[in-house]
Amino acid sequence: MTQTVSVWLVVGLALLAANLPFISNRLLLVYRLTGPKVLAVRLVELVLWYFVVGGIALLLEQSVGQIAPQGWEFYAITATLFATFAFPGFVFRYLFKHR
């Protein structure tokens, strides 16, 4: 797998994973909850998905070559990008009227 393909794979995976907490009513797509999911649970799940996608990205980077060192700026930017990717799911869940 080339570096370009792995980068686009991570971006697509991040876009999908960022919207999963807002689309699904199950906890981590597995556990059925007795009541509706509150926003705090969705945000915690969003952070967990951020770390899962980051781990997959780290594995893909390691398979391509040497892992580049990152500072706090890298994690701040990727976290805000992940939150931006979650915006369509948030709009669907909380701003659209569901019948």
TIRO-2110 file (N, C-alpha, C; in Angstrom, 1 decimal):
// TIRO-2110
0.9, -1.2, 0.0, N, 1, A
0.0, 0.0, 0.0, CA, 1, A
0.9, 1.2, 0.0, C, 1, A
0.6, 2.2, -0.9, N, 2, A
1.4, 3.4, -1.0, CA, 2, A
1.0, 4.3, 0.1, C, 2, A
1.9, 5.3, 0.3, N, 3, A
1.6, 6.3, 1.4, CA, 3, A
0.4, 7.1, 1.1, C, 3, A
0.1, 7.5, -0.2, N, 4, A
-1.1, 8.2, -0.5, CA, 4, A
-2.4, 7.5, -0.2, C, 4, A
-2.4, 6.2, -0.5, N, 5, A
-3.6, 5.4, -0.3, CA, 5, A
-3.8, 5.2, 1.2, C, 5, A
-2.7, 5.1, 2.0, N, 6, A
-2.9, 4.9, 3.5, CA, 6, A
-3.4, 6.3, 4.1, C, 6, A
-2.9, 7.4, 3.5, N, 7, A
-3.4, 8.7, 4.1, CA, 7, A
-4.9, 8.8, 3.8, C, 7, A
-5.3, 8.5, 2.6, N, 8, A
-6.8, 8.7, 2.3, CA, 8, A
-7.6, 7.6, 3.0, C, 8, A
-7.0, 6.5, 3.3, N, 9, A
-7.7, 5.5, 4.1, CA, 9, A
-8.0, 6.0, 5.5, C, 9, A
-7.0, 6.6, 6.1, N, 10, A
-7.1, 7.2, 7.4, CA, 10, A
-8.1, 8.3, 7.5, C, 10, A
-8.1, 9.2, 6.4, N, 11, A
-9.0, 10.3, 6.4, CA, 11, A
-10.5, 9.8, 6.3, C, 11, A
-10.7, 8.8, 5.4, N, 12, A
-12.0, 8.2, 5.2, CA, 12, A
-12.5, 7.5, 6.5, C, 12, A
-11.6, 6.8, 7.1, N, 13, A
-11.9, 6.1, 8.4, CA, 13, A
-12.2, 7.1, 9.5, C, 13, A
-11.5, 8.2, 9.5, N, 14, A
-11.8, 9.2, 10.5, CA, 14, A
-13.1, 9.8, 10.3, C, 14, A
-13.5, 10.1, 9.1, N, 15, A
-14.8, 10.6, 8.7, CA, 15, A
-15.9, 9.7, 9.2, C, 15, A
-15.7, 8.4, 8.9, N, 16, A
-16.7, 7.5, 9.3, CA, 16, A
-16.8, 7.3, 10.8, C, 16, A
-15.6, 7.2, 11.5, N, 17, A
-15.6, 6.9, 12.9, CA, 17, A
-16.1, 8.2, 13.7, C, 17, A
-15.9, 9.4, 13.2, N, 18, A
-16.3, 10.6, 13.9, CA, 18, A
-17.8, 10.7, 14.0, C, 18, A
-18.5, 10.1, 13.0, N, 19, A
-20.0, 10.2, 12.9, CA, 19, A
-20.7, 9.0, 13.6, C, 19, A
-19.9, 7.9, 13.9, N, 20, A
-20.6, 6.7, 14.5, CA, 20, A
-21.3, 7.0, 15.8, C, 20, A
-20.7, 7.8, 16.7, N, 21, A
-21.4, 8.0, 18.0, CA, 21, A
-22.8, 8.7, 17.8, C, 21, A
-22.9, 9.5, 16.7, N, 22, A
-24.2, 10.2, 16.5, CA, 22, A
-25.2, 9.5, 15.7, C, 22, A
-24.7, 8.5, 14.9, N, 23, A
-25.6, 7.8, 14.0, CA, 23, A
-26.2, 6.6, 14.8, C, 23, A
-25.4, 5.9, 15.5, N, 24, A
-25.8, 4.7, 16.2, CA, 24, A
-26.2, 5.0, 17.6, C, 24, A
-27.3, 4.2, 18.1, N, 25, A
-27.7, 4.4, 19.5, CA, 25, A
-27.1, 3.3, 20.4, C, 25, A
-26.2, 2.5, 19.8, N, 26, A
-25.5, 1.5, 20.6, CA, 26, A
-24.2, 2.0, 21.1, C, 26, A
-23.7, 1.6, 22.2, N, 27, A
-22.5, 2.0, 22.7, CA, 27, A
-21.3, 1.2, 22.0, C, 27, A
-20.5, 2.0, 21.3, N, 28, A
-19.4, 1.4, 20.6, CA, 28, A
-19.9, 0.4, 19.5, C, 28, A
-21.0, 0.6, 19.0, N, 29, A
-21.7, -0.2, 18.0, CA, 29, A
-22.0, -1.7, 18.5, C, 29, A
-21.8, -2.0, 19.7, N, 30, A
-22.0, -3.3, 20.2, CA, 30, A
-23.1, -3.4, 21.3, C, 30, A
-22.9, -2.6, 22.4, N, 31, A
-23.8, -2.8, 23.5, CA, 31, A
-25.1, -2.0, 23.4, C, 31, A
-26.2, -2.6, 23.5, N, 32, A
-27.5, -1.9, 23.5, CA, 32, A
-27.8, -1.3, 24.8, C, 32, A
-28.1, 0.0, 24.8, N, 33, A
-28.4, 0.7, 26.0, CA, 33, A
-29.9, 0.6, 26.3, C, 33, A
-30.3, 0.7, 27.6, N, 34, A
-31.7, 0.6, 27.9, CA, 34, A
-32.4, 1.9, 27.6, C, 34, A
-31.7, 3.0, 27.8, N, 35, A
-32.3, 4.3, 27.5, CA, 35, A
-31.6, 5.0, 26.3, C, 35, A
-32.0, 6.2, 26.0, N, 36, A
-31.3, 6.9, 24.9, CA, 36, A
-29.9, 7.4, 25.3, C, 36, A
-29.0, 7.5, 24.4, N, 37, A
-27.7, 7.9, 24.6, CA, 37, A
-27.7, 9.4, 24.8, C, 37, A
-27.1, 9.8, 25.9, N, 38, A
-27.0, 11.3, 26.2, CA, 38, A
-25.7, 11.8, 25.5, C, 38, A
-25.6, 13.1, 25.4, N, 39, A
-24.5, 13.8, 24.7, CA, 39, A
-23.2, 13.5, 25.4, C, 39, A
-23.1, 13.4, 26.7, N, 40, A
-21.9, 13.1, 27.4, CA, 40, A
-21.3, 11.7, 26.9, C, 40, A
-22.2, 10.7, 26.8, N, 41, A
-21.8, 9.4, 26.4, CA, 41, A
-21.3, 9.4, 25.0, C, 41, A
-22.0, 10.2, 24.1, N, 42, A
-21.5, 10.3, 22.7, CA, 42, A
-20.2, 11.0, 22.6, C, 42, A
-19.9, 12.0, 23.5, N, 43, A
-18.6, 12.7, 23.4, CA, 43, A
-17.5, 11.8, 23.9, C, 43, A
-17.7, 11.0, 24.9, N, 44, A
-16.7, 10.0, 25.4, CA, 44, A
-16.5, 9.0, 24.3, C, 44, A
-17.5, 8.5, 23.7, N, 45, A
-17.4, 7.6, 22.6, CA, 45, A
-16.6, 8.2, 21.4, C, 45, A
-16.8, 9.5, 21.2, N, 46, A
-16.1, 10.2, 20.1, CA, 46, A
-14.6, 10.2, 20.4, C, 46, A
-14.2, 10.4, 21.7, N, 47, A
-12.8, 10.4, 22.1, CA, 47, A
-12.2, 9.0, 21.9, C, 47, A
-13.0, 8.0, 22.3, N, 48, A
-12.5, 6.6, 22.1, CA, 48, A
-12.3, 6.3, 20.6, C, 48, A
-13.2, 6.7, 19.8, N, 49, A
-13.0, 6.5, 18.3, CA, 49, A
-11.8, 7.2, 17.8, C, 49, A
-11.5, 8.4, 18.4, N, 50, A
-10.3, 9.2, 18.0, CA, 50, A
-9.1, 8.4, 18.2, C, 50, A
-9.0, 7.8, 19.4, N, 51, A
-7.8, 7.0, 19.7, CA, 51, A
-7.7, 5.7, 18.9, C, 51, A
-8.8, 5.1, 18.5, N, 52, A
-8.8, 3.9, 17.7, CA, 52, A
-8.3, 4.3, 16.3, C, 52, A
-8.8, 5.4, 15.7, N, 53, A
-8.3, 5.8, 14.4, CA, 53, A
-6.9, 6.2, 14.5, C, 53, A
-6.5, 6.8, 15.5, N, 54, A
-5.1, 7.2, 15.7, CA, 54, A
-4.2, 6.0, 15.8, C, 54, A
-4.6, 4.9, 16.4, N, 55, A
-3.9, 3.7, 16.5, CA, 55, A
-3.7, 3.0, 15.1, C, 55, A
-4.8, 3.0, 14.4, N, 56, A
-4.7, 2.5, 13.0, CA, 56, A
-3.8, 3.3, 12.1, C, 56, A
-3.9, 4.6, 12.3, N, 57, A
-3.0, 5.5, 11.5, CA, 57, A
-1.5, 5.3, 11.9, C, 57, A
-1.3, 5.0, 13.2, N, 58, A
0.1, 4.7, 13.6, CA, 58, A
0.6, 3.4, 13.0, C, 58, A
-0.3, 2.4, 13.0, N, 59, A
0.1, 1.1, 12.4, CA, 59, A
0.4, 1.3, 10.9, C, 59, A
-0.4, 2.1, 10.2, N, 60, A
-0.2, 2.3, 8.8, CA, 60, A
1.1, 3.1, 8.5, C, 60, A
1.4, 4.1, 9.4, N, 61, A
2.6, 4.8, 9.2, CA, 61, A
3.8, 4.0, 9.5, C, 61, A
3.7, 3.1, 10.5, N, 62, A
4.8, 2.2, 10.8, CA, 62, A
5.1, 1.2, 9.6, C, 62, A
4.0, 0.8, 8.9, N, 63, A
4.2, -0.2, 7.8, CA, 63, A
4.8, 0.5, 6.6, C, 63, A
4.7, 1.8, 6.5, N, 64, A
5.2, 2.5, 5.3, CA, 64, A
6.7, 2.9, 5.6, C, 64, A
7.1, 3.2, 6.8, N, 65, A
8.4, 3.5, 7.1, CA, 65, A
8.6, 3.9, 8.6, C, 65, A
9.5, 4.8, 8.8, N, 66, A
9.8, 5.2, 10.2, CA, 66, A
8.7, 6.2, 10.7, C, 66, A
8.4, 6.1, 11.9, N, 67, A
7.3, 6.9, 12.5, CA, 67, A
7.9, 8.3, 12.9, C, 67, A
7.3, 9.3, 12.4, N, 68, A
7.8, 10.7, 12.6, CA, 68, A
7.4, 11.1, 14.0, C, 68, A
8.2, 11.8, 14.7, N, 69, A
7.9, 12.3, 16.1, CA, 69, A
6.9, 13.5, 16.0, C, 69, A
5.9, 13.5, 16.9, N, 70, A
4.9, 14.5, 16.9, CA, 70, A
4.8, 15.2, 18.2, C, 70, A
4.6, 16.5, 18.2, N, 71, A
4.4, 17.3, 19.4, CA, 71, A
2.9, 17.5, 19.7, C, 71, A
2.7, 18.3, 20.7, N, 72, A
1.3, 18.5, 21.1, CA, 72, A
0.5, 19.2, 20.0, C, 72, A
1.2, 20.0, 19.1, N, 73, A
0.4, 20.6, 18.0, CA, 73, A
-0.2, 19.6, 17.1, C, 73, A
0.4, 18.5, 16.8, N, 74, A
-0.1, 17.5, 16.0, CA, 74, A
-1.4, 16.9, 16.5, C, 74, A
-1.4, 16.6, 17.8, N, 75, A
-2.6, 16.1, 18.5, CA, 75, A
-3.7, 17.1, 18.6, C, 75, A
-3.4, 18.4, 18.8, N, 76, A
-4.4, 19.4, 18.8, CA, 76, A
-5.1, 19.6, 17.5, C, 76, A
-4.3, 19.5, 16.4, N, 77, A
-4.9, 19.7, 15.1, CA, 77, A
-5.7, 18.5, 14.7, C, 77, A
-5.2, 17.3, 15.0, N, 78, A
-6.0, 16.1, 14.6, CA, 78, A
-7.2, 16.0, 15.4, C, 78, A
-7.2, 16.4, 16.7, N, 79, A
-8.4, 16.3, 17.5, CA, 79, A
-9.5, 17.3, 17.0, C, 79, A
-9.1, 18.5, 16.6, N, 80, A
-10.0, 19.5, 16.1, CA, 80, A
-10.5, 19.0, 14.7, C, 80, A
-9.7, 18.4, 13.9, N, 81, A
-10.1, 17.9, 12.6, CA, 81, A
-11.1, 16.7, 12.8, C, 81, A
-10.9, 15.9, 13.8, N, 82, A
-11.8, 14.8, 14.1, CA, 82, A
-13.2, 15.4, 14.6, C, 82, A
-13.1, 16.4, 15.4, N, 83, A
-14.4, 17.1, 15.9, CA, 83, A
-15.1, 17.7, 14.7, C, 83, A
-14.4, 18.3, 13.8, N, 84, A
-15.0, 18.8, 12.6, CA, 84, A
-15.6, 17.8, 11.7, C, 84, A
-15.0, 16.6, 11.6, N, 85, A
-15.6, 15.5, 10.9, CA, 85, A
-16.9, 15.0, 11.5, C, 85, A
-17.0, 15.2, 12.8, N, 86, A
-18.2, 14.8, 13.5, CA, 86, A
-19.4, 15.7, 13.4, C, 86, A
-19.2, 16.8, 12.8, N, 87, A
-20.3, 17.8, 12.6, CA, 87, A
-21.5, 17.3, 11.9, C, 87, A
-21.4, 16.6, 10.8, N, 88, A
-22.6, 16.1, 10.1, CA, 88, A
-23.4, 15.2, 10.9, C, 88, A
-22.8, 14.3, 11.7, N, 89, A
-23.5, 13.4, 12.6, CA, 89, A
-24.2, 14.2, 13.7, C, 89, A
-23.5, 15.2, 14.3, N, 90, A
-24.1, 16.0, 15.3, CA, 90, A
-25.3, 16.8, 14.8, C, 90, A
-25.2, 17.3, 13.6, N, 91, A
-26.4, 18.0, 13.0, CA, 91, A
-27.5, 17.1, 12.7, C, 91, A
-27.2, 15.9, 12.2, N, 92, A
-28.3, 14.9, 12.0, CA, 92, A
-29.0, 14.5, 13.3, C, 92, A
-28.2, 14.3, 14.4, N, 93, A
-28.8, 13.8, 15.6, CA, 93, A
-29.5, 14.9, 16.4, C, 93, A
-29.0, 16.1, 16.5, N, 94, A
-29.5, 17.1, 17.4, CA, 94, A
-30.2, 18.3, 16.7, C, 94, A
-29.9, 18.6, 15.4, N, 95, A
-30.5, 19.8, 14.8, CA, 95, A
-31.6, 19.5, 13.8, C, 95, A
-31.7, 18.3, 13.3, N, 96, A
-32.8, 17.9, 12.4, CA, 96, A
-34.0, 17.4, 13.3, C, 96, A
-35.2, 17.7, 12.8, N, 97, A
-36.3, 17.1, 13.5, CA, 97, A
-36.7, 15.8, 13.0, C, 97, A
-36.7, 14.8, 13.9, N, 98, A
-37.0, 13.4, 13.6, CA, 98, A
-38.5, 13.1, 14.0, C, 98, A
-39.2, 12.4, 13.1, N, 99, A
-40.6, 12.1, 13.4, CA, 99, A
-40.7, 10.7, 13.9, C, 99, A
END
